[in-house]
Amino acid sequence: MHRLSFVLALIASSLLADELPWALRPVSDPLTPALDDNGWAHDPLDEFVLRKLEDAGLKPNPDAARHLLLRRVTFDLTGLSPTPAEIEAFVNDPEPFDKAYAKVVTRLLDSPRFGERWARHWLDVVRYADTAGGERPKALPMAWRYRDWVIDALNADKPYNRFVAEQVAGDLAPKATPDMQIATGFLALGANDLSMMGMPVFVMDRVHEQIDTTTRAFLGLTVGCARCHDHRGDPVKQTDYYALAGIFLSTRTWFATGDQTDSMKKRMRMSRGREVVERESLEGRQLSATLSALASSTGKEVTISRRSDKIGMMEGNGDDVLSIAQRNSAKIDIDLRTCMGADECEATHCALRERGDIELVGPLVQRGVVTIPGMPPLPPIRSNESGRLQLASWLISPQNPLTPRVLVNRVWLHLFGRGIVSSPDDFGFMGDSPTHPELLDHLASRFMQGGWSVKKLIRVIVLSRSYRMSSRGDAAKQKIDPTNKLIWRMNWKRLEAEALRDAWLQLGGQLKLERPVGTQVGLLGREATPLLGVSSPFRSIYLPVLRNGRMPEMLEVFDFPDPSQVNGKREATTSGPQALFLMNSTFMEQVAAELSSLVFRATASQRPQTAYLLALNRPPSSVEVEAAEAWIKASTVEPKKAWALFAQALLASPEFRYVR
């Protein structure tokens, strides 16, 4: 029966390519187009950009000035400001420009700061938080291990296909390691209301959240919308949804809150006797105060007995089948690193729910039989398997057209401020069409041929002439292409809240580049409480992310996204509270005071140049020097305070807040 379903799925996936929506057609490797101007392009991707411009009668902007380009690429790759020494080295490098710039890009990609910057982009997508959902969200004290895994994976340039597979099924790899188990924390990060644990609605809501996040994060498809009916916005049927639901229903999720008693032996029967669903629980018995304190303060590995205490772990699922972690005890050390994530439980199919109502139970849907047109079928799933390993294989299959396209588009979005597809989380019927479809496929094909290396992809893009263009406006060009869809200039990009905060701390000399150890969420009574705040010296990626509107004001003001949702693209608003924060907050006053101390060390005649070089990464014009000196001279406060106010004005300026 399963083999027949596999054949039917294969037939469904082999419809004529021209009958499919663009996103589900096979990834092509298009030939570079013929051009009128053969001297501008530095990379084949430039040729696709230039062809569109020539067709519209446009010419690309010239290259940005060196100091502007250095600021752009440094913020884009590390989320920090270039130092005066780095500016001087690049601006005065005697090597030819291409070689000098390539050295800068290599240095930035090799920096540990790269992983911290780009991990934040990924954590937005996978709805990372250090607390669960509900009205009083519980702390997730092991979430930080997943966050650190993402940082380290990006710094090591883990191939993206492995990066994806380990998050979905790392614990099932033939040679699974503790890090691969940590990667499955992806499945436990959702805004689940853990106070509802054990109730039927919790099980199906947890499964729904995992389906929605997995398909939107990796495929750009809103499969979760098919929970109630065939999805009219994507070619996804309700049966496809429940075929995936069976996979996650056969998966046990660990949340590792450490404050609930294991109730794994309790079960309930659903689907009129045709479907068995485990009543889930939080993972394990109470974590002892000693172990919690040790894990949080030292980060040392605290090994837990596999068969006696099982502290922080779920027990076996109530029968002779032990958890995958216990069965693979020779492969995976069960300690505090593996307390949050996923493993196997009793394999089962999921019954369709009419209109998504868990009480309206319909027929069973065979686990893993997904028939989305244009997509390959999942490999066959054995009766005792959840199907997560097959799901991971399906997501990274070379015949899957969505996974590489979605990733390439996200990278382009972060570097250009706008994706080739402007709806990065929705490649379905309701999403936007690509402005440069051939460019998207060129990059996706190149990405796969290059070993799925994210660093190689980023390097290719930032070295291109398209990325190096000036952001200067042009009235004639704007009349033809007012929104810059054709990429005749670089877009201005508002720095995210984390980059703003990190750069402010960096310029004030207060930023520590060490990684804090352990969880930074404590408990005040029964409430999760952040142990680091906006004024803490660590990079923003290490600040606790708390759900239910409990983020620090500074991050919320500058559009930190809802950590309960998939967010491939952040908003960049301009609002009154931002101005009030920049002018009146104690944080800004402290940063400006520290920066002014550096400025004041220079001679009086060099202070304007020092202030501009530190804050805006460029020398001031003669007009700006005269204006600064006149303002300081006319100030009614003592000189050091006047320079602090001047420094605060620079740090609050649009030129600081935007990369151009």
C-alpha positions as CSV (number, residue, x, y, z in Angstrom):
1,M,0.0,0.0,0.0
2,H,2.8,2.4,0.9
3,R,4.6,1.6,-2.3
4,L,1.5,2.5,-4.3
5,S,1.1,5.8,-2.5
6,F,4.8,6.5,-3.3
7,V,4.1,5.9,-7.0
8,L,1.0,8.1,-6.9
9,A,3.0,10.9,-5.2
10,L,5.7,10.6,-7.8
11,I,3.2,10.9,-10.6
12,A,1.6,14.0,-9.0
13,S,5.0,15.6,-8.7
14,S,5.8,15.1,-12.4
15,L,3.3,17.5,-13.9
16,L,4.4,19.5,-16.9
17,A,6.7,22.3,-15.6
18,D,5.0,25.0,-17.5
19,E,1.7,24.1,-15.7
20,L,3.2,24.8,-12.3
21,P,3.5,28.1,-10.4
22,W,7.0,29.6,-10.8
23,A,8.2,28.6,-7.4
24,L,7.5,24.9,-7.9
25,R,9.1,24.6,-11.3
26,P,12.6,22.9,-11.3
27,V,15.5,25.1,-10.6
28,S,17.2,26.0,-13.9
29,D,20.7,27.1,-14.6
30,P,20.0,29.9,-17.1
31,L,22.6,31.2,-19.5
32,T,23.9,34.6,-18.8
33,P,22.3,37.2,-21.1
34,A,23.9,39.2,-23.9
35,L,24.7,42.8,-22.9
36,D,25.2,46.1,-24.6
37,D,27.8,47.1,-21.9
38,N,30.3,44.2,-21.4
39,G,32.6,46.2,-19.1
40,W,30.5,46.7,-16.0
41,A,29.8,43.2,-14.7
42,H,32.2,41.7,-12.2
43,D,30.3,38.5,-11.7
44,P,27.8,36.6,-13.8
45,L,25.0,37.7,-11.3
46,D,25.7,41.3,-12.4
47,E,24.9,40.3,-16.0
48,F,21.3,39.4,-15.0
49,V,20.9,42.7,-13.1
50,L,22.4,44.7,-16.0
51,R,20.2,43.1,-18.6
52,K,17.0,44.2,-16.8
53,L,18.4,47.7,-16.5
54,E,19.4,47.9,-20.2
55,D,15.9,46.7,-21.2
56,A,14.4,49.6,-19.2
57,G,16.9,52.2,-20.5
58,L,18.7,52.5,-17.2
59,K,22.4,52.5,-16.2
60,P,23.7,51.3,-12.8
61,N,25.0,53.7,-10.3
62,P,28.8,54.0,-10.0
63,D,30.6,52.2,-7.1
64,A,30.2,53.6,-3.6
65,A,33.1,55.4,-2.0
66,R,35.5,53.2,-0.1
67,H,34.5,54.3,3.3
68,L,30.8,53.9,2.6
69,L,31.3,50.4,1.1
70,L,33.4,49.4,4.1
71,R,30.7,50.5,6.5
72,R,28.1,48.7,4.5
73,V,29.8,45.4,4.2
74,T,31.1,45.5,7.8
75,F,27.6,46.0,9.2
76,D,26.1,43.5,6.8
77,L,28.5,40.7,7.7
78,T,29.2,41.4,11.4
79,G,26.6,43.8,12.6
80,L,29.3,46.1,14.0
81,S,30.9,49.3,12.9
82,P,34.3,49.3,11.2
83,T,37.1,50.7,13.4
84,P,39.2,53.7,12.5
85,A,42.2,51.4,11.9
86,E,40.1,49.2,9.5
87,I,38.9,52.3,7.7
88,E,42.4,53.6,7.3
89,A,43.8,50.2,6.2
90,F,41.1,49.8,3.4
91,V,41.0,53.4,2.2
92,N,44.8,53.6,1.9
93,D,45.4,50.0,0.7
94,P,47.8,50.3,-2.3
95,E,46.5,47.1,-3.8
96,P,44.1,47.3,-6.8
97,F,40.5,47.9,-5.5
98,D,39.2,44.4,-6.2
99,K,42.0,42.7,-4.3
100,A,41.8,45.1,-1.4
101,Y,38.1,44.7,-1.1
102,A,38.3,40.9,-1.4
103,K,40.7,40.9,1.6
104,V,38.2,42.8,3.7
105,V,35.4,40.4,2.8
106,T,37.6,37.4,3.7
107,R,38.4,39.0,7.0
108,L,34.8,39.6,7.8
109,L,33.5,36.2,6.8
110,D,36.3,34.6,9.0
111,S,35.4,36.7,12.0
112,P,33.4,35.0,14.9
113,R,31.2,38.1,14.7
114,F,29.8,36.8,11.4
115,G,28.0,33.9,13.0
116,E,26.5,36.2,15.7
117,R,25.2,38.6,13.0
118,W,23.7,36.0,10.7
119,A,22.4,33.7,13.4
120,R,20.1,36.5,14.4
121,H,18.6,36.5,10.9
122,W,17.9,32.8,11.3
123,L,16.5,33.0,14.8
124,D,13.9,35.5,13.5
125,V,12.8,32.8,11.0
126,V,12.6,29.9,13.6
127,R,10.7,32.0,16.2
128,Y,13.5,31.7,18.8
129,A,12.7,32.7,22.4
130,D,13.9,31.8,25.9
131,T,10.3,31.4,27.1
132,A,7.4,29.3,25.9
133,G,3.9,30.7,25.1
134,G,0.7,31.2,27.1
135,E,-0.4,34.0,29.4
136,R,2.5,33.2,31.9
137,P,5.2,31.7,29.6
138,K,7.5,29.3,31.3
139,A,11.3,29.7,30.9
140,L,13.0,27.5,28.4
141,P,16.4,27.2,30.2
142,M,18.1,25.2,27.5
143,A,17.1,27.3,24.5
144,W,20.4,29.0,24.5
145,R,22.1,25.8,23.4
146,Y,20.2,25.9,20.2
147,R,21.1,29.6,19.7
148,D,24.8,28.9,20.2
149,W,24.5,25.9,17.8
150,V,23.2,28.2,15.1
151,I,26.0,30.7,15.7
152,D,28.7,28.0,15.6
153,A,27.2,26.3,12.5
154,L,27.2,29.5,10.6
155,N,30.8,30.4,11.6
156,A,31.9,26.9,10.6
157,D,30.0,27.3,7.3
158,K,28.1,24.1,7.9
159,P,26.6,23.2,4.5
160,Y,23.0,24.4,4.4
161,N,21.6,21.1,3.5
162,R,23.1,19.6,6.6
163,F,22.1,22.7,8.6
164,V,18.4,22.0,7.6
165,A,18.6,18.2,8.1
166,E,20.1,18.3,11.5
167,Q,17.4,20.6,12.8
168,V,14.6,18.3,11.6
169,A,16.2,14.9,12.3
170,G,19.7,15.3,13.7
171,D,19.1,12.8,16.5
172,L,18.4,10.1,13.8
173,A,21.6,10.6,11.9
174,P,23.7,7.4,11.5
175,K,26.4,8.9,13.6
176,A,24.4,11.3,15.8
177,T,26.3,13.6,18.1
178,P,25.2,15.8,21.0
179,D,25.3,18.8,18.7
180,M,23.0,17.1,16.2
181,Q,20.6,16.5,19.1
182,I,20.8,20.1,20.1
183,A,19.9,21.1,16.6
184,T,16.5,19.5,17.0
185,G,15.7,22.2,19.5
186,F,14.3,23.9,16.5
187,L,11.2,21.8,16.9
188,A,10.7,22.8,20.6
189,L,11.0,26.6,20.2
190,G,7.4,27.4,19.4
191,A,5.1,29.5,21.5
192,N,3.4,26.4,23.1
193,D,1.3,27.0,26.1
194,L,2.9,24.4,28.4
195,S,0.3,24.9,31.0
196,M,-2.0,23.0,28.6
197,M,0.3,20.0,28.5
198,G,-1.6,16.7,28.4
199,M,-4.8,18.1,26.9
200,P,-5.8,16.9,23.4
201,V,-5.8,20.4,22.0
202,F,-2.1,20.9,23.1
203,V,-1.0,17.9,21.1
204,M,-2.6,19.0,17.8
205,D,-1.6,22.7,18.3
206,R,2.0,21.6,18.9
207,V,2.0,19.5,15.8
208,H,0.4,22.4,13.8
209,E,3.1,24.8,15.0
210,Q,5.9,22.5,13.9
211,I,4.3,22.0,10.5
212,D,3.8,25.7,10.0
213,T,7.3,26.7,11.0
214,T,9.1,23.9,9.2
215,T,7.3,24.6,5.9
216,R,7.6,28.4,6.0
217,A,11.2,28.4,7.3
218,F,12.6,26.0,4.7
219,L,10.1,26.0,1.9
220,G,8.4,29.4,2.0
221,L,5.0,27.6,1.9
222,T,2.2,28.3,4.3
223,V,1.2,24.6,4.7
224,G,-0.3,25.3,8.1
225,C,-3.2,27.0,6.4
226,A,-4.4,23.6,5.1
227,R,-5.2,22.4,8.6
228,C,-8.9,23.1,8.1
229,H,-9.4,22.7,4.3
230,D,-7.5,22.6,1.0
231,H,-5.3,25.7,0.9
232,R,-6.5,28.0,-1.9
233,G,-3.3,30.2,-1.6
234,D,-0.9,27.3,-2.3
235,P,-1.3,24.0,-4.2
236,V,-1.5,22.2,-0.8
237,K,-4.3,19.8,0.1
238,Q,-5.6,19.1,3.6
239,T,-4.4,15.5,3.2
240,D,-0.8,16.9,2.7
241,Y,-1.1,18.7,6.0
242,Y,-2.2,15.5,7.8
243,A,0.4,13.5,6.1
244,L,3.0,15.8,7.7
245,A,1.0,15.8,10.9
246,G,1.6,12.1,11.3
247,I,5.3,12.6,11.2
248,F,5.2,15.2,14.0
249,L,2.6,13.2,15.9
250,S,5.1,10.3,15.9
251,T,7.8,12.7,17.4
252,R,8.3,13.4,21.0
253,T,9.2,17.0,21.8
254,W,11.3,18.0,24.8
255,F,11.0,21.5,26.3
256,A,13.3,20.9,29.3
257,T,11.6,23.4,31.6
258,G,12.6,21.1,34.5
259,D,9.7,21.9,36.8
260,Q,7.1,19.3,35.8
261,T,6.7,15.7,36.7
262,D,7.0,13.3,33.9
263,S,3.5,12.0,32.9
264,M,4.6,10.1,29.8
265,K,2.9,6.9,30.8
266,K,-0.5,8.6,30.7
267,R,-2.1,8.2,27.3
268,M,-5.3,9.0,25.6
269,R,-6.9,7.3,22.6
270,M,-8.2,9.4,19.8
271,S,-9.6,8.9,16.2
272,R,-12.2,6.4,17.3
273,G,-9.6,3.8,18.2
274,R,-7.6,4.1,15.0
275,E,-5.0,6.6,16.2
276,V,-2.9,6.6,19.4
277,V,-1.6,9.9,20.6
278,E,0.9,10.2,23.4
279,R,-0.2,12.6,26.2
280,E,2.9,14.7,26.1
281,S,4.7,16.1,29.2
282,L,7.5,18.4,30.1
283,E,10.8,16.7,30.2
284,G,11.7,15.0,33.3
285,R,11.6,15.6,37.0
286,Q,12.6,18.6,38.9
287,L,16.1,19.8,38.0
288,S,18.1,20.1,41.2
289,A,19.2,23.6,42.2
290,T,22.8,22.4,42.2
291,L,22.7,21.2,38.6
292,S,20.8,24.2,37.4
293,A,23.3,26.6,39.0
294,L,26.2,24.7,37.7
295,A,24.8,24.6,34.1
296,S,23.9,28.3,34.2
297,S,27.1,29.7,35.8
298,T,29.8,27.5,34.3
299,G,28.4,25.9,31.1
300,K,30.3,22.7,32.1
301,E,28.7,19.5,30.9
302,V,26.7,17.8,33.7
303,T,26.2,14.1,32.8
304,I,22.9,12.6,33.8
305,S,22.4,8.9,34.4
306,R,20.6,7.4,31.4
307,R,18.6,4.9,33.3
308,S,18.2,6.1,36.9
309,D,17.4,9.7,37.5
310,K,16.8,10.9,33.9
311,I,16.9,14.4,35.3
312,G,15.8,16.9,32.6
313,M,14.8,14.0,30.3
314,M,11.6,12.3,29.5
315,E,11.3,8.7,30.6
316,G,10.6,6.0,28.1
317,N,7.2,6.2,26.5
318,G,5.6,3.6,28.8
319,D,6.3,0.4,26.9
320,D,9.3,-1.6,25.8
321,V,10.3,1.0,23.2
322,L,12.9,3.3,24.7
323,S,13.5,6.8,23.5
324,I,15.9,7.2,20.6
325,A,18.4,8.9,22.9
326,Q,18.4,5.8,25.1
327,R,18.5,3.3,22.2
328,N,21.5,5.3,20.8
329,S,23.2,5.6,24.1
330,A,26.5,4.7,22.5
331,K,26.1,7.6,20.1
332,I,24.7,10.4,22.2
333,D,25.7,11.4,25.7
334,I,22.6,12.3,27.6
335,D,23.3,15.4,29.5
336,L,22.0,18.9,29.9
337,R,22.9,19.7,26.3
338,T,20.3,17.3,25.0
339,C,17.4,18.3,27.2
340,M,15.6,20.3,24.5
341,G,14.8,18.9,21.2
342,A,13.0,15.9,19.7
343,D,13.2,12.1,19.5
344,E,11.0,9.2,18.3
345,C,7.9,7.9,20.0
346,E,5.2,5.4,18.9
347,A,4.8,5.8,15.2
348,T,1.2,6.5,14.1
349,H,-0.8,8.0,11.2
350,C,-2.9,11.1,11.9
351,A,-6.6,11.3,11.3
352,L,-7.9,14.2,9.3
353,R,-9.9,16.7,11.3
354,E,-12.8,18.2,9.5
355,R,-12.5,22.0,9.6
356,G,-9.5,21.5,11.8
357,D,-11.7,20.6,14.8
358,I,-10.0,17.9,16.9
359,E,-13.4,16.5,17.8
360,L,-14.5,16.0,14.2
361,V,-12.3,13.0,13.4
362,G,-12.1,11.9,9.8
363,P,-10.2,9.1,8.0
364,L,-6.5,8.3,8.8
365,V,-4.0,9.9,6.4
366,Q,-0.9,7.9,5.6
367,R,2.1,9.4,7.2
368,G,4.5,11.1,4.8
369,V,2.4,10.8,1.6
370,V,2.7,14.4,0.4
371,T,1.5,15.2,-3.1
372,I,2.3,18.9,-3.7
373,P,2.7,19.4,-7.5
374,G,6.3,19.9,-8.6
375,M,7.7,18.5,-5.3
376,P,9.4,15.1,-5.1
377,P,7.7,12.5,-3.0
378,L,9.0,11.7,0.5
379,P,11.1,8.5,0.6
380,P,9.1,5.5,1.9
381,I,8.6,5.5,5.7
382,R,8.8,2.2,7.6
383,S,6.0,1.4,10.1
384,N,8.2,1.9,13.1
385,E,9.6,5.3,12.0
386,S,8.2,8.8,12.5
387,G,9.3,9.9,9.1
388,R,11.4,12.8,10.2
389,L,14.5,11.4,8.6
390,Q,12.6,11.1,5.3
391,L,11.2,14.6,5.8
392,A,14.7,16.0,6.2
393,S,15.8,14.1,3.0
394,W,12.8,15.6,1.2
395,L,13.6,19.1,2.3
396,I,17.1,19.0,1.0
397,S,16.5,16.9,-2.2
398,P,18.1,18.4,-5.3
399,Q,14.7,17.9,-6.9
400,N,13.1,20.2,-4.3
401,P,13.0,23.6,-6.0
402,L,11.9,25.6,-2.9
403,T,14.7,25.1,-0.3
404,P,17.6,26.6,-2.3
405,R,15.4,29.4,-3.8
406,V,14.1,30.4,-0.3
407,L,17.5,30.6,1.2
408,V,19.1,32.5,-1.6
409,N,16.3,35.0,-1.5
410,R,16.7,35.5,2.2
411,V,20.5,36.2,1.8
412,W,19.7,38.7,-1.0
413,L,17.2,40.4,1.2
414,H,19.6,40.9,4.1
415,L,22.3,42.3,1.8
416,F,20.1,44.5,-0.5
417,G,17.3,45.4,1.9
418,R,14.8,43.8,-0.5
419,G,14.4,40.2,-1.7
420,I,14.3,39.1,-5.3
421,V,11.0,37.8,-4.0
422,S,9.7,40.5,-1.6
423,S,7.6,38.0,0.4
424,P,10.5,35.8,1.8
425,D,8.2,33.6,3.8
426,D,5.6,33.1,1.1
427,F,6.5,31.6,-2.2
428,G,2.9,30.5,-2.8
429,F,0.1,31.9,-5.0
430,M,-0.5,34.8,-2.5
431,G,3.2,35.7,-2.4
432,D,5.0,38.1,-4.8
433,S,6.6,37.0,-8.0
434,P,10.4,37.5,-8.4
435,T,11.7,40.7,-10.0
436,H,14.6,38.7,-11.5
437,P,13.6,35.1,-11.9
438,E,16.6,34.1,-13.9
439,L,18.9,35.7,-11.3
440,L,17.2,33.8,-8.5
441,D,17.6,30.5,-10.3
442,H,21.2,31.3,-11.3
443,L,22.1,31.9,-7.6
444,A,20.0,28.9,-6.4
445,S,21.8,26.6,-8.9
446,R,25.1,28.0,-8.1
447,F,24.4,27.6,-4.4
448,M,23.8,23.9,-4.7
449,Q,26.7,23.4,-7.1
450,G,28.9,25.2,-4.5
451,G,28.2,22.6,-1.8
452,W,25.3,24.6,-0.2
453,S,27.9,27.0,1.3
454,V,26.2,30.1,2.7
455,K,29.6,31.9,3.1
456,K,30.4,31.2,-0.6
457,L,27.1,32.6,-1.6
458,I,27.4,35.7,0.5
459,R,31.0,36.3,-0.8
460,V,29.9,36.1,-4.4
461,I,27.1,38.6,-3.8
462,V,29.1,41.2,-1.8
463,L,31.9,41.1,-4.3
464,S,29.6,41.9,-7.2
465,R,29.2,45.3,-8.8
466,S,25.5,45.2,-8.0
467,Y,26.3,45.2,-4.2
468,R,29.1,47.7,-4.6
469,M,26.8,50.4,-6.2
470,S,26.3,53.8,-4.6
471,S,22.9,54.4,-3.0
472,R,22.7,58.0,-4.4
473,G,19.4,58.9,-5.9
474,D,18.8,60.1,-9.5
475,A,15.7,61.9,-10.5
476,A,15.7,60.6,-14.1
477,K,16.2,57.0,-12.9
478,Q,13.6,57.3,-10.2
479,K,11.0,58.4,-12.7
480,I,11.5,55.1,-14.6
481,D,11.9,52.9,-11.5
482,P,10.8,54.7,-8.4
483,T,11.0,51.7,-6.0
484,N,14.4,50.5,-7.3
485,K,12.9,47.1,-8.3
486,L,15.5,46.8,-11.1
487,I,18.4,47.5,-8.8
488,W,20.0,50.5,-10.4
489,R,21.3,51.6,-7.0
490,M,21.9,50.2,-3.5
491,N,19.0,50.6,-1.1
492,W,19.3,52.4,2.2
493,K,18.9,49.8,5.0
494,R,17.8,50.8,8.5
495,L,20.0,49.0,11.1
496,E,18.1,46.5,13.2
497,A,17.7,47.1,16.9
498,E,20.5,44.6,17.7
499,A,23.0,46.2,15.3
500,L,22.1,49.7,16.6
501,R,22.6,48.7,20.2
502,D,25.8,46.7,19.5
503,A,27.3,49.6,17.6
504,W,26.4,52.1,20.2
505,L,28.1,49.9,22.9
506,Q,31.0,49.3,20.6
507,L,31.6,53.1,20.0
508,G,31.3,53.7,23.8
509,G,33.9,51.1,24.5
510,Q,31.5,49.1,26.6
511,L,30.9,46.0,24.3
512,K,32.3,42.7,25.4
513,L,32.8,40.1,22.7
514,E,32.8,37.1,25.0
515,R,29.8,34.8,24.9
516,P,27.9,34.6,28.2
517,V,27.6,31.1,29.5
518,G,24.4,29.3,30.1
519,T,20.8,30.6,30.3
520,Q,20.2,34.3,30.9
521,V,16.7,33.7,32.1
522,G,15.9,33.3,35.8
523,L,12.8,32.9,37.9
524,L,11.3,35.5,40.1
525,G,8.6,33.6,41.9
526,R,7.0,31.7,39.0
527,E,7.8,34.4,36.4
528,A,10.6,34.1,33.9
529,T,12.9,37.1,34.4
530,P,15.8,38.3,32.1
531,L,19.2,38.3,33.7
532,L,20.7,40.6,31.0
533,G,19.3,43.9,29.9
534,V,19.9,46.7,27.3
535,S,22.8,48.1,29.3
536,S,24.5,44.7,29.7
537,P,27.9,44.6,27.8
538,F,27.2,41.5,25.7
539,R,26.1,41.4,22.1
540,S,22.4,41.7,21.6
541,I,22.0,38.2,20.3
542,Y,22.7,36.9,23.8
543,L,20.0,39.0,25.5
544,P,17.1,36.9,26.6
545,V,14.1,36.9,24.3
546,L,10.9,36.8,26.3
547,R,7.4,36.4,24.8
548,N,4.2,38.2,25.6
549,G,5.5,41.8,25.2
550,R,8.3,41.5,27.8
551,M,11.2,42.5,25.6
552,P,13.4,45.5,26.5
553,E,11.8,48.8,25.5
554,M,14.7,49.7,23.2
555,L,14.4,46.5,21.1
556,E,10.6,46.9,20.8
557,V,10.9,50.5,19.8
558,F,13.2,49.6,16.9
559,D,10.9,46.8,15.6
560,F,12.1,43.6,17.2
561,P,9.8,41.0,15.6
562,D,7.2,38.9,17.4
563,P,9.2,35.8,18.5
564,S,6.1,33.7,18.2
565,Q,6.0,34.0,14.4
566,V,8.2,33.2,11.5
567,N,9.8,36.5,10.5
568,G,12.0,36.4,7.4
569,K,11.6,40.2,6.9
570,R,11.6,42.8,9.6
571,E,9.6,46.0,9.6
572,A,11.7,49.2,9.7
573,T,9.4,52.0,11.0
574,T,10.0,55.6,12.0
575,S,8.1,56.6,15.1
576,G,8.0,59.1,17.9
577,P,9.1,56.7,20.6
578,Q,12.3,56.1,18.6
579,A,13.1,59.8,18.7
580,L,12.3,60.0,22.4
581,F,14.6,57.1,23.1
582,L,17.5,58.6,21.1
583,M,17.1,62.0,22.8
584,N,16.2,61.1,26.4
585,S,17.2,57.6,27.4
586,T,19.8,57.1,30.0
587,F,21.4,54.5,27.7
588,M,22.0,57.0,24.9
589,E,23.4,59.5,27.4
590,Q,25.8,57.0,28.8
591,V,27.0,55.9,25.3
592,A,27.4,59.4,24.1
593,A,29.4,60.3,27.3
594,E,31.8,57.4,26.7
595,L,32.2,58.4,23.0
596,S,32.9,62.0,23.8
597,S,35.7,60.9,26.2
598,L,37.4,59.4,23.1
599,V,36.7,62.5,21.1
600,F,38.0,64.8,23.8
601,R,41.4,63.0,23.8
602,A,42.1,64.5,20.4
603,T,43.5,68.0,19.9
604,A,40.8,70.7,19.7
605,S,41.3,71.0,15.9
606,Q,41.0,67.2,15.4
607,R,37.8,66.6,17.5
608,P,35.3,67.1,14.7
609,Q,37.2,64.7,12.5
610,T,37.5,62.1,15.3
611,A,33.8,62.3,16.1
612,Y,32.7,61.8,12.5
613,L,35.2,59.0,11.9
614,L,34.2,57.1,15.0
615,A,30.4,57.6,14.7
616,L,29.8,57.8,10.9
617,N,33.0,56.1,9.6
618,R,33.9,59.0,7.4
619,P,35.8,62.3,7.5
620,P,33.6,65.4,7.8
621,S,33.3,68.0,5.1
622,S,34.7,71.5,5.7
623,V,31.1,72.8,6.2
624,E,30.5,70.1,8.8
625,V,33.7,70.9,10.6
626,E,32.8,74.6,10.8
627,A,29.3,73.9,12.0
628,A,30.6,71.6,14.7
629,E,33.2,74.1,16.0
630,A,30.6,76.9,15.9
631,W,28.1,74.8,17.9
632,I,30.6,73.8,20.5
633,K,31.8,77.4,20.8
634,A,28.2,78.7,21.3
635,S,27.3,76.0,23.8
636,T,26.4,77.2,27.3
637,V,27.7,74.0,29.0
638,E,31.3,73.0,29.7
639,P,33.2,71.7,26.6
640,K,33.2,68.0,27.5
641,K,29.5,68.0,28.1
642,A,29.0,69.9,24.8
643,W,30.9,67.2,22.9
644,A,28.8,64.6,24.6
645,L,25.7,66.3,23.3
646,F,27.3,66.6,19.9
647,A,28.2,62.8,19.9
648,Q,24.7,61.9,20.9
649,A,23.4,63.9,17.9
650,L,25.6,62.0,15.6
651,L,24.6,58.6,17.1
652,A,20.9,59.5,16.7
653,S,21.3,60.8,13.2
654,P,19.7,59.0,10.2
655,E,23.2,58.6,8.7
656,F,24.2,56.5,11.7
657,R,20.9,54.5,11.8
658,Y,21.0,53.6,8.1
659,V,23.5,51.8,6.0
660,R,23.7,53.2,2.5
